[in-house]
Amino acid sequence: MRVIGPDGTQLGILSRADALLEADRAGLDLVEISPNATPPVAKIVDWGKYQYQKTKELQRNKKRAKVMEVKQMRLGLKIGAHDLEIKLKKIRTFLSEGHKVKIMAFFRGREMAHQELGYELLEKIIEQLSDVAVVDQKPQMAGRNLSIVVRSNNNAKA
């Protein structure tokens, strides 16, 4: 295996026993860095310090990662035109912030007999949001709710 010393210098290709002996002489641990390389790469380091640095690096990466939330907007079937405009404005702000939005049309009482009204409402919403959003999840019924998920159209799938 290729061995790297505690100061970062290459000690060359050593057998496992020789590498462990070198680590023991330095009073440190032998850590396998890249097991899939040919030959495998090991480094002589202080294991506790190495592990601490790795966890700190993971925390920094996690902090930098942008968290994408799924925001939710609920609408009744009998929503007025102005109320719908307000809801659409809020959906647009969510999308501009990079979030996905789950839009739910909920049915009350006998409205369940007219599910086509819910589909028409969601189609109207999709049409009005077509300039900023694309449908991520097609309309689906779950109990008394009909829902779709939309995302900003500039967050194209890779």
FIMAR-91179 format. One record per residue: y, z, x of N, C-alpha, C in turn; residue in three letters. Coordinates in steps of 0.2 Angstrom, whole numbers, padded with zeros to 4 digits, always signed. Example, Ala and Ser with C-alpha at 12.3 -4.5 7.8 and 13.67 -1.06 7.14 Angstrom:
-0028+0039+0066-0022+0039+0062-0016+0039+0066ALA;-0011+0035+0064-0005+0036+0068+0000+0039+0064SER;
***
This chain:
-0006+0000+0004+0000+0000+0000+0006+0000+0004MET;+0012-0003+0002+0018-0003+0005+0021+0003+0004ARG;+0024+0007+0009+0026+0013+0009+0034+0013+0011VAL;+0038+0016+0007+0045+0017+0008+0046+0024+0010ILE;+0050+0026+0015+0051+0032+0018+0057+0036+0013GLY;+0058+0042+0015+0063+0046+0010+0070+0044+0011PRO;+0071+0040+0017+0078+0038+0018+0079+0031+0016ASP;+0074+0028+0013+0074+0021+0011+0072+0016+0016GLY;+0069+0018+0022+0067+0013+0026+0060+0011+0025THR;+0057+0005+0027+0050+0003+0025+0046+0006+0031GLN;+0041+0009+0029+0036+0012+0034+0031+0007+0035LEU;+0030+0002+0031+0025-0003+0032+0020-0003+0027GLY;+0014-0006+0029+0008-0006+0024+0003-0001+0027ILE;+0002+0004+0023-0002+0010+0026-0008+0011+0021LEU;-0013+0014+0023-0019+0016+0018-0016+0022+0014SER;-0020+0023+0009-0018+0028+0005-0018+0035+0008ARG;-0023+0036+0012-0023+0043+0016-0018+0043+0021ALA;-0016+0038+0025-0010+0038+0029-0004+0039+0026ASP;-0003+0036+0020+0003+0037+0016+0004+0044+0014ALA;-0002+0047+0011-0001+0054+0009+0000+0059+0015LEU;-0003+0057+0021-0001+0061+0027+0006+0061+0029LEU;+0009+0055+0029+0016+0054+0030+0020+0058+0025GLU;+0019+0058+0019+0022+0062+0014+0022+0070+0015ALA;+0016+0072+0017+0014+0079+0018+0019+0081+0024ASP;+0019+0077+0029+0023+0078+0035+0030+0079+0033ARG;+0033+0075+0029+0040+0076+0027+0041+0081+0022ALA;+0036+0084+0019+0036+0090+0014+0038+0087+0007GLY;+0037+0081+0006+0039+0078+0000+0032+0075-0004LEU;+0033+0071-0009+0028+0068-0013+0028+0061-0012ASP;+0022+0058-0013+0021+0051-0013+0021+0048-0020LEU;+0025+0044-0022+0026+0042-0029+0025+0034-0029VAL;+0020+0032-0033+0019+0025-0034+0025+0022-0038GLU;+0029+0017-0035+0035+0014-0039+0033+0008-0043ILE;+0029+0004-0039+0027-0003-0042+0020-0004-0041SER;+0016-0002-0046+0008-0002-0045+0006-0010-0046PRO;+0010-0014-0050+0007-0021-0051+0009-0025-0045ASN;+0013-0023-0040+0015-0028-0035+0009-0029-0030ALA;+0009-0034-0026+0004-0035-0021+0007-0034-0014THR;+0005-0030-0010+0002-0023-0011+0006-0019-0016PRO;+0003-0013-0019+0007-0009-0023+0012-0005-0018PRO;+0018-0003-0021+0023+0000-0018+0024+0007-0020VAL;+0024+0011-0014+0025+0019-0015+0030+0021-0011ALA;+0033+0027-0013+0039+0029-0010+0038+0037-0009LYS;+0041+0039-0003+0040+0046-0002+0047+0049-0004ILE;+0046+0054-0010+0052+0057-0013+0050+0064-0015VAL;+0056+0067-0017+0055+0074-0020+0054+0072-0027ASP;+0048+0074-0030+0046+0072-0037+0050+0075-0042TRP;+0052+0081-0041+0057+0084-0046+0064+0081-0047GLY;+0066+0079-0041+0073+0075-0041+0072+0068-0043LYS;+0067+0065-0042+0065+0058-0044+0065+0058-0052TYR;+0061+0063-0054+0060+0063-0062+0067+0065-0065GLN;+0071+0069-0062+0077+0071-0065+0082+0065-0065TYR;+0082+0061-0060+0086+0055-0060+0084+0050-0065GLN;+0077+0049-0066+0075+0044-0071+0077+0046-0078LYS;+0076+0053-0080+0078+0055-0086+0086+0054-0087THR;+0090+0056-0082+0097+0055-0083+0098+0047-0084LYS;+0095+0043-0081+0096+0036-0081+0094+0033-0088GLU;+0089+0036-0091+0087+0034-0098+0092+0037-0103LEU;+0095+0043-0102+0100+0045-0106+0106+0041-0106GLN;+0108+0039-0100+0114+0035-0099+0113+0028-0103ARG;+0107+0025-0102+0105+0019-0106+0105+0020-0113ASN;+0103+0025-0116+0103+0027-0123+0110+0027-0125LYS;+0114+0031-0122+0121+0032-0124+0125+0025-0124LYS;+0123+0020-0120+0127+0014-0120+0124+0009-0125ARG;+0118+0010-0128+0115+0006-0133+0119+0007-0139ALA;+0120+0001-0143+0124+0002-0149+0119+0003-0155LYS;+0120+0008-0158+0116+0010-0164+0118+0006-0170VAL;+0113+0002-0173+0114-0002-0178+0112+0002-0185MET;+0116+0003-0189+0114+0007-0195+0113+0002-0201GLU;+0110+0004-0206+0109+0000-0212+0113+0004-0217VAL;+0119+0001-0219+0123+0004-0224+0121+0002-0230LYS;+0123+0006-0235+0120+0005-0242+0126+0004-0247GLN;+0125-0001-0252+0130-0001-0257+0127-0002-0264MET;+0128+0002-0268+0125+0002-0275+0130-0001-0280ARG;+0127-0005-0284+0131-0008-0290+0127-0007-0296LEU;+0131-0006-0302+0128-0007-0308+0128-0014-0311GLY;+0124-0016-0316+0124-0022-0318+0131-0024-0322LEU;+0134-0019-0325+0140-0020-0329+0146-0019-0325LYS;+0146-0020-0318+0152-0019-0314+0157-0024-0316ILE;+0164-0021-0316+0169-0026-0317+0171-0030-0311GLY;+0175-0035-0312+0177-0040-0307+0181-0036-0302ALA;+0186-0032-0303+0190-0029-0298+0186-0024-0294HIS;+0181-0020-0298+0177-0015-0294+0172-0019-0289ASP;+0170-0025-0291+0166-0029-0287+0170-0031-0281LEU;+0176-0033-0282+0180-0035-0276+0181-0029-0271GLU;+0182-0023-0274+0182-0018-0269+0176-0016-0265ILE;+0170-0017-0269+0164-0016-0265+0163-0021-0260LYS;+0165-0028-0262+0164-0033-0257+0168-0032-0251LEU;+0174-0029-0252+0179-0028-0246+0176-0023-0242LYS;+0173-0018-0245+0169-0012-0241+0163-0015-0237LYS;+0160-0020-0240+0154-0023-0237+0156-0027-0231ILE;+0162-0031-0232+0164-0035-0226+0166-0030-0220ARG;+0169-0024-0222+0171-0020-0216+0164-0017-0212THR;+0159-0016-0216+0153-0014-0213+0150-0019-0209PHE;+0150-0026-0211+0148-0031-0208+0152-0033-0201LEU;+0159-0032-0202+0163-0033-0196+0162-0028-0190SER;+0159-0022-0192+0158-0016-0188+0151-0018-0185GLU;+0147-0023-0187+0141-0024-0184+0135-0021-0188GLY;+0136-0018-0193+0130-0015-0197+0127-0020-0202HIS;+0121-0018-0203+0117-0022-0209+0119-0018-0215LYS;+0119-0022-0221+0121-0019-0227+0115-0020-0232VAL;+0113-0015-0235+0108-0015-0241+0112-0015-0247LYS;+0112-0020-0251+0115-0020-0258+0110-0019-0263ILE;+0111-0014-0267+0106-0012-0272+0110-0013-0279MET;+0107-0017-0284+0109-0017-0291+0104-0013-0294ALA;+0106-0007-0298+0102-0003-0301+0102-0004-0309PHE;+0096-0003-0312+0095-0005-0319+0095+0002-0323PHE;+0099+0002-0328+0099+0008-0333+0095+0006-0339ARG;+0091+0011-0342+0088+0010-0348+0085+0003-0350GLY;+0088+0000-0355+0085-0006-0357+0087-0012-0353ARG;+0091-0011-0348+0093-0016-0343+0087-0019-0340GLU;+0082-0015-0339+0076-0018-0336+0073-0024-0339MET;+0074-0025-0346+0072-0031-0349+0075-0037-0347ALA;+0081-0036-0344+0085-0042-0342+0086-0042-0334HIS;+0081-0042-0331+0081-0042-0323+0085-0048-0321GLN;+0085-0054-0324+0088-0060-0322+0095-0059-0321GLU;+0098-0054-0325+0106-0052-0324+0107-0049-0317LEU;+0102-0045-0314+0102-0042-0308+0102-0048-0302GLY;+0097-0052-0303+0097-0058-0298+0103-0062-0298TYR;+0106-0063-0304+0112-0067-0305+0118-0064-0301GLU;+0118-0057-0302+0124-0053-0299+0123-0053-0291LEU;+0117-0053-0289+0116-0053-0281+0117-0060-0279LEU;+0115-0065-0282+0117-0072-0280+0125-0073-0280GLU;+0128-0070-0285+0135-0071-0285+0138-0067-0278LYS;+0135-0061-0277+0138-0058-0271+0136-0062-0264ILE;+0130-0064-0264+0128-0068-0258+0133-0074-0257ILE;+0135-0077-0263+0139-0083-0263+0146-0081-0260GLU;+0149-0075-0262+0155-0073-0260+0156-0071-0253GLN;+0150-0068-0251+0149-0066-0244+0147-0071-0239LEU;+0146-0078-0241+0143-0083-0237+0147-0084-0231SER;+0153-0083-0231+0157-0085-0225+0156-0080-0219ASP;+0154-0073-0221+0153-0068-0216+0146-0066-0215VAL;+0142-0067-0220+0135-0064-0220+0130-0069-0221ALA;+0124-0067-0219+0118-0071-0221+0112-0066-0223VAL;+0108-0068-0227+0103-0064-0230+0098-0062-0225VAL;+0096-0056-0224+0091-0054-0219+0085-0053-0223ASP;+0085-0050-0229+0079-0049-0233+0080-0051-0240GLN;+0076-0055-0243+0077-0058-0249+0077-0053-0255LYS;+0079-0054-0261+0079-0049-0266+0072-0047-0268PRO;+0072-0040-0269+0065-0037-0271+0066-0031-0275GLN;+0062-0031-0280+0062-0025-0285+0058-0019-0282MET;+0061-0013-0283+0058-0007-0281+0060-0002-0286ALA;+0055-0001-0291+0057+0004-0296+0062+0001-0301GLY;+0068+0004-0302+0073+0002-0306+0079-0001-0301ARG;+0077-0003-0295+0083-0006-0291+0080-0013-0288ASN;+0085-0017-0288+0084-0024-0285+0089-0024-0279LEU;+0086-0025-0273+0090-0025-0267+0089-0031-0262SER;+0094-0032-0258+0094-0037-0253+0097-0034-0247ILE;+0096-0036-0241+0099-0034-0235+0102-0040-0232VAL;+0109-0039-0230+0113-0044-0227+0115-0042-0220VAL;+0116-0047-0216+0119-0045-0209+0124-0050-0208ARG;+0128-0048-0203+0134-0053-0201+0131-0059-0198SER;+0134-0065-0199+0131-0071-0197+0133-0073-0190ASN;+0137-0068-0186+0137-0069-0179+0132-0065-0175ASN;+0128-0061-0178+0123-0058-0175+0116-0062-0176ASN;+0117-0068-0173+0111-0073-0174+0105-0070-0171ALA;+0099-0071-0174+0093-0068-0171+0091-0072-0165LYS;+0088-0069-0160+0086-0072-0154+0079-0075-0154ALA;
***
